[in-house]
């Protein structure tokens, strides 16, 4: 890659770039990208030799041979340019492995700032945080407003949790319609883009938690409709997903069906409802790092995941602690001493593979029936989970959707155009079109022949500000256009 506006040239992996580009752009938020092989996200075939002109952080022109005065030029030499990626299911409040290390709040804050950068370094320019502590969400929003590097941060705030139900993470529970009204008031103040409802009776064969009462569910549906806030639901089986359909669910945040499969009639009902479905294969797949630690050698993992998190993920005891905690979740009546023993029996490489394959089969059936699928990695899903890294897990989720049988172009749609529509942001993001925000990624390889090419990311461009993954991880905070 070659830029014309700045003097300092560095050579990296055969590419030429300037290290001063990002700073000058941060002031101007103007950029001329040349020689792009453009996948614009509209479903059109890739278009080689494309120029994209960015002014004031937005796409001002797209053409075959554009020129502009006084605008930094990024010649990408035939590399592929795509819309910035959207992860529709993350939890930035959770630091992977923090419960195992007993991280202090200050350490967690430091790592959270690294996670924000990691999303950009991995090409993820928009995230939807589907359940987060109120104070943490406020703090993240304040950081970003002050110019801290990070993706566009959308959140559902803390979800609606029943008394003594899942998740037991200190979120205020909802026993009455008055509780619901008070919670909505707080969510509105936070500026949520929807609300999250948990309908989880248990992860095993038995129901171990109560779910939200019919009265509370009705109050949530009413208030959400009044406030025009779409309802996002955590549910993993037909019974609870049917309750969600009755509430007018906008999106299911999990593909679910890690054991068991949906009935044909249910698949058709979901398709007819128009509800979106998040994939979240990484819920199972990330844990297989315990049995395949070589995955930690991936260049993008090493570049974007904090060293302390990689160290925890390398520790075999961390994997066993996670597995034991999972047994405790499934069968809470069992004495603690048995959790570890049963974990050895039930949580294995083979059992994880089987659960992943089951969910992939289910999501494929939903997709074939016409249900709009969105990429959701569920990164940071549990503080005791040391493997569910922020940033790079999103790219893994795309690869797992491809493995589930979706063609690469449709997988890319599931991380761009489709979630933009789900989030009612189609006028802003999701495709590379005139007037839209210049959130783009530049990758060296061809993602249509192999989605792992997304890991060859050379630049993430956010609102017209272009930086390499290294610069996003370690550069100074930039001033937002
Ligand atoms: Zn989640």
Boltz pocket constraint, residues with backbone or C-beta under 6 A from the ligand:
constraints:
  - pocket:
      binder: B
      contacts: [[A, 89], [A, 90], [A, 91], [A, 130], [A, 131], [A, 378], [A, 381]]
      max_distance: 6.0
